[in-house]
Amino acid sequence: MRFRTVNSLKTIKLDEARLVSLKINGDQMVVQAEGAVIRADDPNNTRFEDMYCVLLELVLYHVQVKSFCLQGYKYYDADGRLLEQVPSRPLSEQERQKALDVGEDVWIFRLEEDPEKDVYRLIYDMEDDGQINTYELEFTFDGSKASWERFSGPVEG
């Protein structure tokens, strides 16, 4: 690919990007996302404003998965009373494989660093039999490489 950023995740934003592929092979994780944002402070970004890229491939090295869970939720009525609460729960190995098999309509909510827990967290939504499931993958890694072919336009707002 034409552009490459090494060990500089702070210059890339995956929030609200479409998750095209998520693979964990041994100690390597590969994330492909459409509509990722390359921040103005990335050395490849000569426009000095946040820019979208068409397809970004992010490779993380020496990954250790700390947790992989289905996020819980709370339902409230119009008056703010809690109607139902479902806690987050770890995924079984079969559920993990299904959660990694991303389809057409999978969206990244956030890729963030949690300095208190010393982990990164990838949160994404995936539809399963008409229900939206939110998955949370916590992990550590020792190195990263992001690459993309071209920019596609500035982020507005």
C-alpha positions, 0 to 999 in steps of 0.5 A: 500500500502507498501510505504507512504509519508504524507504531502511531495509533494515536494518528488514526481514528477508527470510530464509526468506520465499517469493519471489513475484516477482523482476524487473530492469527497466533499473536497477530491481529489484522483489522481492515476498516473502510472510512477510517480517519487519518488525523492531521498530525499523521506524517503521511497527511500533507493536508494538515486536516483530518482525512478519510481513507478508503480502506485501512489495514491495521496490523498489530503484533505480539497481541495478547487478548485479555478479554472478549465479551458480549457487552451487556445493556440496560433498558429504561422506561420514559421516566428513567426507571430501569426495566431490565439489565443484562450484564456483560459476559465472556464469549465461549470459543464458538461465540468468539469465532462467530464474533470474528466472522464479520459480515456486511453490516459491522461497525466499529464503535471505538478503538481506545486505549485504557491506561488504567487497565493498560489495554486497548479496547475494540468495541464493535456492533454486529447484527445477528439474527435481527439483533444488534450485538456489541462486542468488546475485545480487550488486548495488549500489543507490542507494535503496529503498522497501519497502511492504506492506498489513498485518502478520500476526502476531508472530515467535515465538522 
